Amino acid sequence: MSNNTTNNCTDTTDHIDVIPVCIYSFIFLVGLIFNLIALVIFFRHSKSKSPTVVYMTNLAIADVLLILTLPVRIYYHVTLAKLPPELCDVVGLVLKANMYGSIFLLTCISLDRCMAINFPITTCVQDARKKAPLFCVGIWTFTFGASVLIYLSKRQDVANNGLNQHCFDNLPVYAITPGVVFTTLAVGFGIPFLTMLICSCGLVHAVRQSIVAKINFVDSRKIQKMITASLLIFLLSFLPYHVTLTFLSLSKKPPCVLLDAYSYSLMVACFNTVLDPIAYYFTTDTFRKNLDFSENIPLNSYGPDQKNNNRIIYK
């Protein structure tokens, strides 16, 4: 969204802010390369219809779309030019929509892995996993639809109040009203994080209880570290941004330090587009080598004497 508020911290902006320029430039260059490589790999292996490939492909697309909005921010911070409000709105809307799209897709990947490992032969689970493309369509529709509705509902208020336009320097007025913030905090971060936490615990438990892990056929500690790292990356990427938004929504006149915290937390959230390929795309092969030996090789999670104990690990 365009950032429209009047604040003494930004009204006197007259110098180039080097930090946003450097960070956004790094994210643009490295993130774009990583995600394009990931997309090439996914499309070259498009015959694989596994749910994870579907989710990861959509995640890479969401990350690329977010990254493509960064040159406008870089240009703004370098030139300090007064950009058209409509451009600021579109860039902000696309960034936020794709950021939350990434959050929901990361949640789907974690949930899919957990279901595939813990309930591999359950019919309803298999049917649900096959609907991954439909879930992705729902995520795209929801994130962009919600973003547009929030924007349209607040745009007239901003125009009527004659708020000053500093594009990317000030607060995102469309997103910091208390009702929007607490809904976003719950639906856009709280529920996804709780889901990922539960799924991660389920994955770690399944790995620890597996026969192949007990006989050291796979390095269970390495797998557990990878699962933990993915969860920590999610938390460190998006928690600062949502905590900052919460404080902003509760403050009528936010101090300069809080405004700075918002700017840096947004950079951290955008940096997730660089970490996603490392945490998910480029470790998929490692994950499969350690867990997915073959559809014909079961992972016995509890022991040979129990029924329904053969677990085919996630594809």
N, C-alpha and C positions, 0 to 999 in steps of 0.2 A: 504494500500500500504506500501511497505517498505519505511522507512524514510531515504533518502539518501542525505545528504548534508554535507559539511565540515563547521564546525562552532566551534569557540573556546569555546563556552559554553558547548559543549558536548564532545569535543575531550579528555578532561581530566577526564572524568567520572571514578571515582575509589571508590565510596562508594554507599551503598544501599540507594535508595531514598524511605524512609518509607511511604510517603504520597501516591504515586501511589499504592504501595503494599497494604496498608490498604483499600484504596477506592475501588480498583478493586476487592479485596478479599470480601469486604462487598457486592458489586454489584453482584459478582458471587454467593455467598451463598444465600443471601436474594432474589435476582432477580430470580435465578434459581428455588428456592422453590415456590415463588409466581406464576411464570409463568407456572410451571408444575402443580400446583394445578388448575390454570385456565384451562389448557388444559384438565385435567382429567374431570373437570366439563363440559366443552364444549363437549367432546367426549361422556360422559355419557348421555348427552342430545342431541345426534347427530340427533335425529328425528326432532328437530327444524331446519328448513331450512331457517330461517329468515336471511336476508342479514347481519344484525348486527352480528349474531353468526358467519357467514362466515368470515366477516372482522376481528372480534375479535380473532377467531381461528388462522387466518393467522398472525395477529399482535403478538400473543403469540409465534407462531413458529419463526417469525423473531427475536423477543426479545431473545428467547432461543438460536438461532444460533449465535447472537451477543455475548451473555453471554459466550458461549462455546469457544470463541476466547480469553477470558480474562486470563485463566490460563497460556497461553504462555507469555502474557505481565507480569503477576505476576512473573513467573519463570525468565524472563529476568531481571526485576528490582531487584530481590533477588540475583541472581547469577552473574549478569553482564556478562553473557556468550555471546560469539559471535555466534549468531544464523545464520543458513544458510539463505542467502538472499531470496531464494525461499519461505522458511517458513514465513519470515517476510512479503513477498509480498502477500501470500495467506491469512494470518491472517488479514492484513490490508484491503485487498480487500473484504473479507467476512464481516468484521466489517462495513466498509463504505456502502456496498451494503445493508446490513440489517438495518443500521441506516436510510438510505433513504427509504427503503421499509417500515419501521415503520412510517416515516413521511407521505408517500402517503396513507398508510392504515388508519392512524389517520384522515387524510383529508377525506377519503371515509366514515368513520364512521360519522363524523360531517355532511357531505353532505347528507348521507343517512337519518340521523335523521331529518335534516331540510326538505327534500323532503317529508318524511313520515308524518310529522306533518302538513306542510303547503299545501301539494297537495296529500292528502290521497286517493282520488278517481279518480285522473287523470290517464287515461290508459297508457299514455307514461311513466309516472313516475313509475307506477307499473311494467311495462315491463322492465324499466331500472334497477329497484331494483332487479329483478329476475336474472339479469346478473352479480350479485356480484361475483360468482366464476370465471367468465370470466375476470372481472376487476382485480381480484387477480392474475390470471395467467399473465395478461398483466403487472402488477406491478413487479412481480418477474422477468419476462423476461427483462423488461426495466432496472431495477436497476442493475441486474447482468451483463446484456449485455453491458450497458454503462460503468460500472466499469472495465470490462475486456478490452473493447476497449481503454479506457483511459490508462490503464496499459500497454497494448501492444504498444500503440503509443509512450509512453515515455520511455519504458524499454531500448530500444537500445541507446537512447540519454544518459541515465544514465551510461550505460556500456561504451560507447565511451568516456565520459568525466571523467571516472575513479573516480567518487565521492565516498567519504568515507562512509562506512557502519556502522551505529550505530543502525540499526533496529528501535526501538521505541523511541530513544532519539532525533532524528533530524526531519527535516521537511518532509512532504509527497510530494516529488517533483512531483509526478504524479498528484497531486491535487491542486497545488498552482500556476500553470501557469495562467496568467490573463484571458485568454479565457475560461479555464475550471472553474475557480472560479466564474466569473460573470454568466456563464451559470448555474452553480450549485446554485448560490445565487438566481437566478430568478426562475428556474424550481424546484430546490430541496427544497427551503425554502420560497421565496417570494410568489409565486402563491399558495402553500399549506396554508401558514399563512393567506393570504388575503381571500382565500376560507373559512377557518375556522372562520375567523372574521365575514364575511358576514353571514355564517350559524348560528353562535352563536347569532348574532343580530336578525336573523329571528326566532330562537327558543325562545329567551327571549320575543320578541314581541308577538309570538303566545301564550305563557304561560300567559302573562299579559292580553291579550284580551279574554282569555277563560272564559266561564261561570263558570266552576268548580272552577277556581281560584278566581273569583269574589265572589263566595258564600263560599269561604274558604274550599271547598271540598278537595283541595290539597294545600300544602304549597308552593306557587309560589316562595317565597323568597328563600327557600331551593333549589329549582330546578334551579333558576337563579344563585345562588352561586356555584352550582355544575358545571353549564355550564361555568361560568366565571373561576372557578378553573382549569377546563380542558384546557381552552385556555391559561391561565397563565403558566401552567405546560409546555405546548408545547413551549411557547415563551421563558421561562427561561431555558429550556433544550437545545434548538437549536440555539437561537440567539447569545449567546457568541461565539459558535464555528464558525458560519458563519461570524461574524464580525471580528474575529481573522484571519480567512482565507483571508478575503478581505485585511486586513492590510499586511499580509505576502506576498500576491501576488503583492503588490505595493512597497514592500521594497526589494532592491537588497541585502542589508546586514542587516537583521533584528536583532535588539538588543536582548540581553539575556532575557529581561523582556517580550518581545513579544513571544519568544520561550516558556517561562514558561507559558504564558497566553494560548498558543495553547495547551500545555499538559493538563492544568487544564480544559480548555473548552471542550476537548475531554472526560475527566472524567465526566464532568457535562452532556454531551450528552449521555454517556453510562448509567448514573444514571437514565435516563428516563425509562430504562427497569424495574427499581424497582417501579417507579411511575405509569407506565401504568396499572398494575393490580389494584392498589389502585384507580386510577382515572376512569378506564373503567370497568374492569372485575367485581370487587367486589362491584361496585356501580350500576351495571346493574339492580339488583333486586330492589334496592331502587328507581331507575329511573322508573321501570315498576310499582312499587307499587304506585308511585305518579302520573304517567301519563297514564299507560296502564291498565285501569281497565278491559276492555274486548273489543273484536271486536264488540260486540253488544251494547256497551255503547258509544255514540258519545260525543265528546268534542265540544260543541257549542262555536265557537270562537268569534262570533259577536252578535248574538241575534236570537231569534226565528222567527223574521219577515223577515229575509233575506234568499234568496235562496242560495243553495249550501254552507250552513254554518256549516254543520256537519262535524267535523274533527275527524277521528279515530286516536288517538294518537299512535305513533310509537311502533311497536312490535320489 
